[in-house]
Amino acid sequence: MKDGYADVIVDISAGELDRVFQYRIPQELADQVSAGTLVTVPFGRGNRSVKAYVVATGSRPQIEEDKIKDILSVPAEPVSVESRLITLAAWMKKTYGCTMLQALKTVLPMKEKVRRKKKRRLFLNMTREEAKLQAEECGKKHRAARERLLRALLEEEPLDYDRAQKDWKLTAAVIDKARELGIIRVEEEEVYRIPPMAGFDRPAGRELSRQQRWITEEILRESGGERRPCLIYGITGSGKTRVYMELIERTLARGKQAIVLIPEIALTYQVIYQFWQRFGRQAAVIHSRMSQGERWDAFDGARKGRISVMIGPRSALFTPFPDLGLIVMDEEHESTYKSESTPRYHTREAAAARCRIEQAQMVMGSATPSLESYYACQRGAYRLFTLKERFGNGQLPQVTVADMREELREGNLSVFCRKLQEALRERLEKKEQSILFLNRRGYAGFISCRSCGCVVKCPHCDVSLSLHGEGTLMCHYCGYTAPMVRSCPQCGSRYIGGFRAGTEQIEKLVKEMFPSARTLRMDLDTTRKKESYSRILSSFAAGEADILIGTQMIIKGHDFPGVTLVGILAADLSLYAADYRASERTFQLLVQAVGRAGRGERKGEAVIQTYHPEHYSIQAACRQDYPAFFEEEMNYRSLMGYPPAASMLAVQGSSLEEGQLALGMEYLAKYVRSAVKDKDLAVIGPADETISRISDRYRKVFYLKHPKREFLSALQRRMERYIEVNPGFRKISIQFDYQI
């Protein structure tokens, strides 16, 4: 028998999750036991029979064999949602190289039970006439508190317990004594903590275009056949949300549940209101800013069938629905779908894995699909659907590209080009709204010239060099370094450096230029409070501001019909970030930003300010031409061996001891180079991470490239064994991160 032992958890709630017990798998049960299987085991000194979940199997005992008990049975019960989530955790452990405990803590996020919130109400245990007589009797005997209680119930029955204490000054002791005497009774009911949502005026309607209806029917047909993941590539404003809602409604009609994944908390507020209008209290939201009680109630409601549609960022993927039928992943291209903590899973891969386990359908949507998803469509792994027109005959905005090099040469030193200044003035006169988007992604540290647009890049990796301190430029892929430049190496200009302006400075400049303009700013500083996203977005939607200024959180998925102008400041800041995906990120941001204009009845306009108007990502974004961008970008990825043309694994190390880390990472990279003889394998680095120290832990990374993901997965397991047997790695934390 290959796998003779099983590690089980007896209670998946709270602290018991960390406690694993080992049992022997009897020969007759060998084919039935795997990760996720529900089993019965003898537990404790009395060997009482309890249910447990298998989290791993193996061939070696971890304790003395004579102390290991046998699994009793595999109950003939329907597979529970907990079993399926544990199966997903096992998949994550194998795929991302984390421990089973780390995977379990990710897929079973609500382990600690929260005290249920209960509403208590007081009722009379007698007739009103009897209560009046007893109140008079209490008055005569100077039992003032009991008299108040009776008179309160004569005035209002049932009486809220908290109101009785606050408004009628009744203590718990008085209420408890009245209950003991049989004068009153107290009834309790559970109250589910659902966070309040601010409203928006434009819910997604039910009407579908002919193309939307066809896509809906084809996806439903796919869910009954091969069940391939489906990608809806639809331009901004094409009505992807309407398709999602129709699919969800059809899913609920079959008695199943749906998860809607949204990349950012900022998007949740507008979308959840649309879903509440369509599905009522069947729809709920989960996100990191909710209280522990609110999160518990949402997951508990899903488990018990009170909630059928869960909406939220990537943690919503692990909602414990008993009969999941559909996972929708909106804006599937967003980088926030990638976990930055162990396990470093990508939501797209994990959602597809859960759909396979649950036999559910996965649907993704984006106006700017990730290259990985679009490439999977071309290979036939995903099915592609396209929406090429805005819903309701809406038109895409007119786009103008402003060359900021020309602006500088002609004497305009302002952050705003002349075209944008003029367009803002016109919108204010017409009482129309504008959005100013500051593209801050990837700006940290890269150096560019304002005169000619030159960016200082690594000669080996074709990504920008990052500035460290004031003296060194470094590549975070291969470790190449160069001294800081004081003049442009291409044109000799002194106008070379990093971009300094932030949203607060932009808001100040707008107010100086247009003193009467009403502005709202949305960035990390203005959205720290729990309801700040909802407050800012609902205020702008209600027309309480003329100009909304912000970073990427304001241009993703929002639908403001009053916005007819979008100004994009510093479009190139993300174009030359120290990341091979910089062009893709830039294209996506620009298309999403341009798409916020003209979503109502009036035609929209967008102004893109750039130092590189000729770059293919900016040109394609102006035309909203994703296929053209995809072709150009895939040529680059193929040439450089970057995903999805090839697979790439980041091996990340961190330690409190800088020297130990440097030595360990060098040894690990040398081991890979010497142990694996494959001409298609490329080892790049080690080098410092972009942020080389966090919380006193030093950080380094090297990269592995190979045409096949399976090859890198096998190599990862070899590295894990090498690390395990070498004591030098005990003070070094190693993580594996697939670049997808």
VEXLODO-929289 format. One line per 3 residues: number of its first residue (from 0); for each residue x, y, z of C-alpha. Coordinates in Angstrom, 1 decimal. Example, Ala and Ser with C-alpha at 12.3 -4.5 7.8 and 13.67 -1.06 7.14 Angstrom:
# VEXLODO-929289
0 = 12.3 -4.5 7.8  13.7 -1.1 7.1
END
This chain:
# VEXLODO-929289
0 = 0.0 0.0 0.0  1.5 3.3 -1.1  -0.2 5.7 1.3
3 = -0.6 4.0 4.7  -1.2 7.0 7.0  -3.5 9.9 7.1
6 = -3.2 13.3 8.9  -6.6 14.5 10.1  -8.1 17.5 11.8
9 = -10.9 16.7 14.1  -12.4 20.2 14.4  -12.0 22.8 11.6
12 = -13.1 25.6 13.9  -10.5 27.9 15.5  -7.5 26.8 17.4
15 = -8.0 23.1 16.6  -7.1 23.7 12.9  -3.4 23.7 13.9
18 = -3.7 20.3 15.6  -3.2 17.4 13.3  -3.5 13.7 14.4
21 = -2.2 10.7 12.5  -4.1 7.5 11.8  -3.4 4.3 9.9
24 = -5.4 3.8 6.7  -6.8 0.2 6.7  -6.2 -1.7 3.5
27 = -9.9 -1.9 2.7  -10.2 1.9 2.8  -7.0 2.7 0.9
30 = -8.8 3.6 -2.4  -11.4 5.8 -0.5  -9.1 8.1 1.5
33 = -7.4 11.2 0.2  -7.1 14.9 1.2  -10.6 16.2 1.9
36 = -12.2 12.9 2.7  -14.5 12.8 5.7  -13.7 9.8 8.0
39 = -14.6 8.4 11.4  -11.8 7.9 13.8  -11.5 6.7 17.4
42 = -10.6 9.7 19.5  -9.2 10.3 23.0  -8.7 7.9 25.8
45 = -12.2 6.6 25.6  -11.9 6.0 21.8  -15.2 7.7 21.2
48 = -16.1 7.7 17.5  -15.8 11.2 16.0  -15.8 12.7 12.5
51 = -12.5 14.1 11.0  -11.2 15.5 7.8  -8.1 14.1 6.1
54 = -5.7 16.9 5.2  -2.8 14.7 3.9  -1.7 11.1 3.3
57 = 1.7 9.6 3.4  3.7 6.4 3.7  5.7 7.3 6.9
60 = 4.5 7.3 10.5  5.2 10.5 12.4  4.9 8.9 15.8
63 = 5.5 5.4 17.3  3.5 2.9 15.2  2.0 1.1 18.2
66 = 0.4 4.4 19.2  -1.3 5.0 15.8  -5.0 4.0 15.7
69 = -6.9 2.9 12.6  -9.4 4.9 10.7  -12.8 3.3 11.5
72 = -14.8 4.1 8.3  -15.5 6.5 5.5  -19.2 7.6 6.1
75 = -21.5 7.2 3.1  -22.6 10.9 3.2  -22.7 13.6 0.5
78 = -19.4 15.4 0.2  -19.5 18.4 2.5  -18.3 21.9 1.5
81 = -15.6 21.6 4.1  -14.3 18.4 2.4  -14.2 20.2 -1.0
84 = -12.4 23.2 0.5  -9.8 20.9 2.1  -9.4 19.3 -1.3
87 = -8.8 22.8 -2.7  -6.2 23.4 0.0  -4.4 20.2 -1.0
90 = -4.3 21.5 -4.6  -2.9 24.8 -3.4  -0.2 23.1 -1.4
93 = 0.9 21.0 -4.4  0.7 23.9 -6.9  2.3 26.7 -4.9
96 = 4.7 24.9 -2.6  3.2 26.1 0.7  2.5 23.9 3.8
99 = -0.9 22.3 4.2  -1.5 24.4 7.3  -0.9 27.7 5.3
102 = -3.3 26.4 2.6  -5.9 25.5 5.2  -5.8 28.9 6.8
105 = -6.4 30.4 3.4  -9.4 28.3 2.3  -11.0 28.1 5.7
108 = -10.6 31.7 6.7  -13.4 31.8 9.3  -12.0 29.5 11.9
111 = -12.7 31.5 15.0  -16.3 31.5 16.0  -17.6 34.9 16.8
114 = -20.3 35.5 19.4  -23.6 35.7 17.6  -25.3 39.0 17.7
117 = -28.8 38.5 19.2  -31.8 40.8 19.4  -33.8 40.3 22.6
120 = -37.4 41.5 23.0  -39.6 41.6 26.1  -43.3 40.4 26.1
123 = -46.0 40.5 28.8  -46.8 37.1 30.3  -50.3 38.2 31.2
126 = -53.3 40.2 29.8  -53.1 43.9 29.6  -55.7 44.3 32.3
129 = -53.6 42.1 34.7  -50.5 44.2 33.8  -52.3 47.4 34.6
132 = -53.4 46.1 38.0  -50.0 44.8 38.8  -48.4 48.1 37.8
135 = -50.7 50.0 40.2  -49.8 47.4 43.0  -46.1 48.0 42.3
138 = -46.6 51.8 42.7  -48.3 51.4 46.0  -45.5 49.1 47.3
141 = -42.7 51.5 46.0  -41.4 49.0 43.4  -40.7 51.8 41.0
144 = -38.4 49.8 38.6  -40.9 47.0 38.1  -43.7 49.5 37.7
147 = -41.7 51.2 34.9  -41.1 47.9 33.2  -44.9 47.1 33.2
150 = -45.9 50.6 32.0  -43.2 50.4 29.3  -44.7 47.1 28.0
153 = -48.2 48.5 28.2  -47.0 51.4 26.0  -44.9 49.3 23.6
156 = -45.0 45.5 23.2  -42.8 43.8 22.3  -40.2 46.1 23.8
159 = -36.6 46.0 22.6  -34.2 44.9 25.4  -31.6 47.6 24.7
162 = -34.3 50.2 24.5  -35.7 49.1 27.9  -32.3 49.6 29.4
165 = -31.5 52.9 27.7  -34.9 54.8 27.5  -36.7 53.3 30.6
168 = -33.6 53.0 32.8  -34.2 49.3 33.6  -31.3 47.2 34.8
171 = -30.7 43.6 33.7  -31.4 42.5 37.3  -34.9 44.1 37.2
174 = -35.7 42.4 33.9  -34.3 39.0 35.1  -36.3 39.1 38.3
177 = -39.5 39.9 36.4  -38.8 37.0 34.1  -38.2 34.6 37.1
180 = -41.6 35.7 38.6  -43.3 34.9 35.3  -44.4 38.5 34.7
183 = -42.6 38.8 31.4  -40.9 36.5 28.9  -37.7 37.3 26.9
186 = -37.4 36.1 23.3  -34.2 36.1 21.3  -33.5 36.0 17.6
189 = -30.2 36.1 15.8  -29.3 39.3 14.0  -27.1 39.1 11.0
192 = -24.6 41.9 10.7  -24.9 43.2 7.2  -22.9 46.4 6.6
195 = -25.0 49.3 5.3  -24.5 50.3 1.6  -24.8 53.8 0.1
198 = -27.0 53.8 -3.0  -26.1 54.6 -6.6  -28.7 55.7 -9.2
201 = -27.8 53.4 -12.0  -28.4 49.7 -11.3  -27.7 47.3 -14.2
204 = -31.0 46.6 -16.0  -32.4 43.3 -16.9  -32.7 43.9 -20.7
207 = -30.1 42.1 -22.8  -29.0 42.8 -26.3  -29.1 40.0 -28.9
210 = -25.4 39.4 -28.5  -25.6 39.3 -24.7  -28.5 36.8 -24.8
213 = -26.4 34.6 -27.2  -23.4 34.7 -24.9  -25.6 33.8 -21.9
216 = -27.0 30.8 -23.6  -23.7 29.6 -24.9  -22.1 29.8 -21.4
219 = -25.0 27.8 -20.0  -24.5 25.3 -22.7  -20.8 25.1 -21.9
222 = -21.6 24.5 -18.2  -23.5 21.4 -19.2  -20.7 20.1 -21.4
225 = -16.9 20.6 -21.3  -17.3 23.3 -18.6  -14.3 25.2 -19.9
228 = -13.7 28.6 -18.2  -15.3 31.3 -20.3  -13.8 34.8 -20.9
231 = -16.0 37.7 -21.9  -13.9 40.3 -23.7  -16.1 43.3 -23.8
234 = -15.2 47.0 -24.4  -15.9 49.4 -21.5  -19.6 50.0 -21.2
237 = -20.6 46.9 -23.2  -22.8 45.5 -20.5  -20.8 42.6 -19.1
240 = -22.5 43.0 -15.7  -25.9 42.3 -17.3  -24.6 39.0 -18.6
243 = -23.2 38.1 -15.1  -26.6 38.9 -13.5  -28.5 36.8 -16.0
246 = -26.2 33.9 -15.5  -26.5 34.2 -11.7  -30.3 34.3 -11.9
249 = -30.3 31.2 -13.9  -27.9 29.6 -11.5  -30.1 30.4 -8.5
252 = -33.1 29.0 -10.3  -31.4 25.7 -10.3  -31.0 25.8 -6.5
255 = -27.2 26.6 -6.7  -25.2 29.5 -5.5  -22.8 32.0 -7.1
258 = -19.6 33.9 -6.2  -18.8 37.2 -7.8  -15.1 38.2 -7.5
261 = -14.2 41.9 -7.7  -10.5 43.0 -7.6  -10.8 46.0 -5.3
264 = -12.9 47.0 -2.3  -13.5 50.4 -4.1  -15.5 48.5 -6.7
267 = -17.6 46.5 -4.2  -19.9 49.4 -3.2  -21.3 50.3 -6.6
270 = -21.5 46.7 -7.7  -23.1 45.3 -4.6  -25.9 47.9 -4.8
273 = -26.7 46.7 -8.3  -26.8 43.1 -7.1  -29.0 44.0 -4.1
276 = -31.4 45.7 -6.4  -31.6 42.5 -8.5  -31.3 39.8 -5.9
279 = -32.3 41.5 -2.6  -30.9 40.1 0.6  -29.8 36.9 -1.2
282 = -26.7 38.9 -2.1  -24.0 39.8 0.5  -20.5 41.3 0.5
285 = -17.3 40.2 2.1  -14.1 42.3 2.3  -11.2 43.0 4.6
288 = -12.7 46.2 6.1  -15.6 44.4 7.6  -15.7 43.5 11.3
291 = -15.0 40.0 12.3  -18.7 39.6 13.3  -19.8 40.8 9.9
294 = -17.5 38.4 8.1  -18.6 35.5 10.3  -22.3 36.3 9.6
297 = -21.7 36.5 5.9  -19.9 33.1 5.7  -22.4 31.5 8.2
300 = -25.3 32.8 6.1  -23.7 31.3 3.0  -23.2 27.9 4.7
303 = -26.8 27.8 6.0  -28.5 29.0 2.8  -29.6 32.5 3.8
306 = -27.2 33.9 1.3  -26.9 32.7 -2.3  -24.7 35.3 -4.0
309 = -21.4 36.4 -2.4  -19.5 39.4 -3.8  -16.0 40.5 -2.8
312 = -12.3 40.5 -3.4  -10.3 37.3 -3.6  -11.2 36.0 -0.1
315 = -14.8 35.7 -1.3  -13.6 32.7 -3.4  -13.6 30.6 -0.3
318 = -17.2 31.2 0.6  -18.5 27.9 2.0  -21.5 27.5 -0.3
321 = -23.0 24.0 -0.1  -23.9 23.7 -3.8  -21.7 26.2 -5.7
324 = -22.8 26.6 -9.4  -21.0 29.7 -10.7  -17.9 31.8 -10.1
327 = -17.8 35.1 -11.9  -14.4 36.9 -11.9  -14.9 40.5 -13.0
330 = -11.9 42.6 -14.2  -10.0 39.4 -14.3  -6.8 41.1 -15.5
333 = -6.3 43.0 -12.2  -3.0 42.3 -10.3  -4.8 42.4 -6.9
336 = -6.1 38.9 -7.7  -2.6 37.7 -7.0  -1.9 36.9 -3.3
339 = 1.2 38.6 -1.9  1.4 36.3 1.1  1.9 32.6 1.3
342 = 0.4 30.7 -0.5  1.1 33.0 -3.4  -1.9 31.8 -5.4
345 = -3.5 33.5 -8.3  -7.3 33.8 -7.9  -7.8 32.8 -11.6
348 = -6.1 29.5 -11.1  -7.6 28.8 -7.7  -11.1 29.7 -9.0
351 = -10.7 27.3 -11.9  -9.5 24.6 -9.5  -12.5 25.1 -7.2
354 = -14.9 24.9 -10.2  -13.3 21.6 -11.2  -13.8 20.3 -7.7
357 = -17.4 21.6 -7.3  -18.4 20.9 -11.0  -19.3 24.6 -11.3
360 = -18.9 27.1 -14.2  -16.3 29.8 -14.2  -16.8 33.1 -16.1
363 = -14.3 35.9 -16.4  -14.8 39.3 -17.9  -12.6 42.3 -18.8
366 = -12.2 45.1 -21.3  -8.5 44.4 -21.2  -8.0 40.7 -20.6
369 = -4.7 39.5 -19.1  -2.4 38.0 -21.7  -2.5 34.7 -19.9
372 = -6.3 34.4 -20.2  -6.4 35.6 -23.9  -3.6 33.2 -24.7
375 = -5.5 30.4 -23.0  -8.5 31.2 -25.3  -6.3 31.0 -28.4
378 = -5.0 27.6 -27.3  -8.6 26.4 -26.6  -8.2 26.0 -22.9
381 = -10.8 28.8 -22.3  -13.7 29.8 -24.5  -13.8 33.4 -25.7
384 = -16.8 35.6 -26.1  -16.6 39.2 -27.5  -18.8 42.3 -26.9
387 = -17.6 44.9 -29.4  -20.2 47.7 -28.9  -21.3 49.7 -25.9
390 = -24.8 48.7 -24.6  -27.6 50.9 -25.8  -25.8 52.3 -28.8
393 = -23.4 54.3 -26.6  -20.1 55.4 -28.2  -16.6 55.3 -27.1
396 = -15.0 58.6 -26.1  -12.9 60.7 -28.5  -9.2 60.4 -27.4
399 = -6.5 63.0 -27.7  -2.8 62.3 -27.0  -0.8 65.2 -25.6
402 = 2.9 65.0 -26.2  4.4 66.5 -23.0  7.8 67.0 -24.7
405 = 6.2 69.4 -27.1  4.4 71.2 -24.1  7.8 71.7 -22.4
408 = 9.4 72.9 -25.6  6.6 75.4 -26.1  7.0 76.8 -22.6
411 = 4.2 75.0 -20.7  5.8 73.8 -17.4  2.4 72.9 -15.9
414 = 1.3 69.4 -14.9  -1.7 69.9 -17.2  -1.3 70.2 -21.0
417 = -3.2 73.1 -22.7  -5.8 70.8 -24.2  -6.7 69.4 -20.8
420 = -6.9 72.8 -19.2  -9.3 73.9 -22.0  -11.4 70.8 -21.7
423 = -11.8 71.1 -17.9  -12.9 74.7 -18.3  -15.5 73.7 -20.9
426 = -16.9 70.9 -18.6  -17.2 73.3 -15.7  -19.1 75.8 -17.8
429 = -21.5 73.0 -19.0  -22.0 71.6 -15.5  -20.6 68.3 -16.6
432 = -18.3 66.1 -14.5  -14.6 65.2 -15.0  -12.2 62.6 -13.7
435 = -8.4 63.3 -13.3  -6.5 60.1 -13.0  -2.9 60.1 -11.8
438 = -1.1 57.0 -13.0  1.1 56.3 -10.0  1.6 52.6 -10.5
441 = 5.2 51.7 -10.9  6.5 55.2 -10.5  8.8 54.5 -7.6
444 = 12.4 55.0 -8.4  12.6 54.9 -12.2  14.3 57.8 -14.0
447 = 13.1 59.5 -17.2  13.8 62.6 -19.2  11.1 65.3 -19.6
450 = 12.7 66.6 -22.7  13.0 63.5 -24.9  11.2 60.8 -22.8
453 = 14.3 58.6 -22.5  14.1 56.0 -19.7  17.3 54.5 -18.2
456 = 16.9 50.7 -18.6  18.8 47.5 -17.9  20.8 46.3 -20.9
459 = 20.0 42.7 -20.1  16.4 42.5 -19.0  14.7 45.4 -20.9
462 = 13.1 46.8 -17.8  13.8 50.2 -16.1  16.5 50.5 -13.5
465 = 15.3 51.6 -10.1  16.9 54.4 -8.1  18.4 53.3 -4.7
468 = 19.1 56.3 -2.4  20.7 59.0 -4.5  23.6 57.1 -6.0
471 = 22.8 53.8 -7.6  20.5 52.5 -10.3  19.7 48.7 -10.0
474 = 17.8 46.0 -12.0  15.7 43.9 -9.7  15.7 40.9 -12.1
477 = 19.5 40.3 -12.6  21.2 42.7 -10.2  22.9 44.9 -12.8
480 = 23.9 48.3 -11.3  24.9 51.6 -12.8  25.6 55.1 -11.2
483 = 22.8 57.7 -11.1  22.8 59.9 -14.2  22.7 63.7 -13.9
486 = 21.9 64.4 -17.5  19.9 62.5 -20.1  22.2 59.9 -21.8
489 = 20.2 60.4 -25.1  19.7 64.2 -25.4  21.9 65.7 -22.7
492 = 19.0 67.5 -21.0  19.1 68.3 -17.3  15.3 67.6 -17.0
495 = 15.9 64.1 -15.9  14.6 62.4 -12.7  11.5 60.8 -11.1
498 = 7.9 62.0 -11.0  7.1 63.8 -7.8  3.5 65.0 -8.0
501 = 0.8 63.2 -6.0  -3.0 63.5 -5.9  -2.9 66.1 -3.1
504 = -0.7 68.4 -5.2  -2.9 67.8 -8.2  -6.0 68.8 -6.2
507 = -4.2 72.0 -5.0  -3.3 72.9 -8.6  -6.9 72.3 -9.8
510 = -8.3 74.6 -7.1  -5.7 77.3 -8.0  -6.7 77.1 -11.6
513 = -10.4 76.7 -11.1  -11.3 78.2 -7.7  -15.1 77.6 -8.1
516 = -14.7 73.9 -8.9  -16.0 71.4 -6.4  -13.4 68.6 -6.0
519 = -13.2 65.1 -4.4  -10.0 63.3 -3.9  -9.8 59.5 -3.6
522 = -6.5 57.9 -2.6  -5.1 56.0 0.4  -5.2 59.1 2.6
525 = -8.9 59.8 2.0  -10.1 56.1 2.2  -8.7 54.9 5.5
528 = -12.1 54.8 7.3  -14.4 51.9 6.9  -17.2 53.6 4.8
531 = -15.0 56.2 3.1  -15.1 54.4 -0.3  -18.9 54.4 -0.3
534 = -19.2 58.0 0.9  -16.8 59.4 -1.8  -18.2 57.4 -4.7
537 = -21.9 58.0 -3.8  -21.2 61.8 -3.4  -19.7 61.9 -6.8
540 = -22.4 59.8 -8.3  -25.0 62.2 -6.8  -23.3 65.2 -8.6
543 = -22.0 66.7 -5.4  -18.6 67.4 -7.0  -17.4 68.6 -10.5
546 = -14.0 66.8 -10.5  -12.9 63.5 -9.0  -9.1 63.2 -8.6
549 = -7.5 60.0 -7.7  -5.3 57.0 -8.5  -6.2 53.7 -10.1
552 = -9.1 53.0 -7.6  -11.3 55.6 -9.4  -11.1 54.2 -12.9
555 = -11.9 50.6 -12.5  -15.5 49.5 -13.2  -17.3 52.6 -12.0
558 = -20.2 53.9 -14.0  -20.8 57.7 -13.6  -23.2 58.9 -16.3
561 = -22.3 62.6 -15.7  -18.6 62.2 -16.5  -17.8 63.4 -20.0
564 = -14.1 64.1 -19.6  -11.2 62.0 -18.3  -7.7 63.4 -18.0
567 = -4.9 61.0 -17.6  -1.8 62.5 -16.1  1.6 60.9 -16.5
570 = 0.5 58.0 -18.6  4.1 56.7 -18.8  4.7 56.3 -15.1
573 = 3.7 52.7 -15.3  5.1 52.2 -18.8  8.7 51.8 -17.5
576 = 8.3 50.2 -14.2  10.8 47.5 -13.2  8.4 44.8 -14.4
579 = 8.2 42.9 -17.7  4.4 43.4 -17.5  4.8 47.2 -17.5
582 = 3.4 47.7 -21.1  0.4 45.5 -20.3  -0.4 47.3 -17.1
585 = -0.2 50.6 -18.8  -2.5 49.5 -21.7  -5.0 48.2 -19.2
588 = -5.0 51.3 -17.0  -5.4 53.6 -20.0  -8.2 51.7 -21.5
591 = -10.0 51.5 -18.2  -9.5 55.2 -17.6  -10.7 56.3 -21.0
594 = -13.7 54.0 -20.6  -15.0 56.1 -17.7  -16.0 59.0 -20.1
597 = -19.3 59.2 -22.0  -21.2 56.4 -20.3  -24.3 58.4 -20.2
600 = -26.3 60.1 -23.0  -23.5 62.7 -23.7  -20.5 61.9 -25.7
603 = -17.2 61.6 -23.8  -13.7 62.8 -24.3  -10.3 61.6 -22.9
606 = -6.9 63.4 -22.9  -3.8 61.2 -22.4  -0.7 63.1 -21.4
609 = 2.5 61.2 -22.2  6.2 61.5 -23.1  6.0 58.5 -25.3
612 = 3.0 59.0 -27.7  4.5 56.5 -30.2  4.6 53.6 -27.8
615 = 2.4 50.7 -29.0  0.6 50.3 -25.7  -0.5 54.0 -25.8
618 = -1.4 53.9 -29.4  -3.5 50.7 -28.9  -5.2 52.2 -25.8
621 = -6.2 55.3 -27.8  -7.9 53.0 -30.4  -9.2 50.6 -27.7
624 = -7.6 47.9 -29.8  -6.9 45.0 -27.6  -6.1 42.4 -30.4
627 = -3.4 44.8 -31.8  -1.8 45.3 -28.4  -1.9 41.5 -27.7
630 = -0.1 40.7 -30.9  2.6 43.3 -30.3  3.1 42.4 -26.6
633 = 3.2 38.6 -27.3  6.0 39.2 -29.8  8.0 40.9 -27.0
636 = 7.2 38.2 -24.4  8.2 35.5 -26.9  11.5 37.2 -27.7
639 = 12.4 37.7 -24.0  11.0 34.4 -22.7  8.4 36.0 -20.4
642 = 5.0 34.6 -19.5  2.7 33.5 -21.0  5.1 32.7 -23.9
645 = 7.1 30.8 -21.2  6.7 30.0 -17.5  8.6 31.9 -14.9
648 = 9.2 31.1 -11.2  10.4 33.7 -8.7  12.4 32.1 -5.8
651 = 12.2 34.6 -3.0  14.3 34.5 0.2  14.2 36.6 3.3
654 = 16.2 36.6 6.6  17.2 38.7 9.5  20.9 38.0 8.6
657 = 22.0 39.7 5.4  25.1 37.7 4.9  23.4 34.4 5.5
660 = 20.7 35.3 3.0  23.1 36.3 0.3  25.1 33.0 0.8
663 = 22.0 30.8 0.9  20.5 32.3 -2.3  23.8 32.0 -4.1
666 = 24.0 28.3 -3.1  20.4 27.6 -4.1  20.9 29.2 -7.5
669 = 24.2 27.3 -8.0  22.4 24.1 -7.1  19.8 24.7 -9.8
672 = 22.4 25.5 -12.4  24.5 22.4 -11.6  21.7 19.9 -10.9
675 = 19.5 20.6 -13.9  21.0 20.3 -17.4  18.4 21.7 -19.6
678 = 19.2 24.2 -22.4  15.7 25.7 -22.1  16.2 26.6 -18.4
681 = 17.3 30.2 -17.7  18.4 31.2 -14.2  18.5 35.0 -13.6
684 = 20.0 36.5 -10.4  20.0 36.5 -7.4  19.4 40.2 -6.9
687 = 17.9 42.4 -4.2  14.1 42.7 -4.2  12.6 46.0 -5.2
690 = 12.3 46.7 -1.5  15.4 45.1 -0.2  14.4 45.1 3.5
693 = 11.1 45.1 5.3  10.7 44.9 9.1  14.5 44.2 9.5
696 = 14.2 41.2 7.1  16.5 41.3 4.1  15.0 40.2 0.8
699 = 16.5 38.6 -2.3  15.2 36.9 -5.4  16.2 34.9 -8.5
702 = 14.1 33.9 -11.4  13.7 30.6 -13.3  12.4 30.6 -16.9
705 = 11.3 27.5 -18.9  8.8 26.8 -21.6  6.8 24.4 -19.4
708 = 5.2 25.0 -16.1  5.3 21.3 -15.2  9.1 21.4 -15.5
711 = 9.4 24.3 -13.0  6.9 22.6 -10.6  9.2 19.5 -10.5
714 = 12.2 21.7 -10.1  10.5 23.5 -7.2  10.0 20.2 -5.4
717 = 13.7 19.4 -5.9  14.7 22.7 -4.4  12.3 22.1 -1.4
720 = 14.1 18.8 -0.7  17.5 20.6 -1.0  16.5 23.3 1.4
723 = 15.1 20.7 3.9  18.3 18.7 4.2  20.6 21.8 4.3
726 = 20.8 23.3 7.9  22.1 26.6 6.4  18.6 27.4 5.3
729 = 17.0 27.2 8.8  17.3 31.0 9.3  16.1 31.7 5.7
732 = 12.5 31.8 4.6  12.1 30.6 1.0  8.9 31.2 -1.0
735 = 8.0 30.2 -4.6  6.0 32.6 -6.7  4.8 31.7 -10.2
738 = 4.7 34.9 -12.4  1.2 34.9 -13.8
END
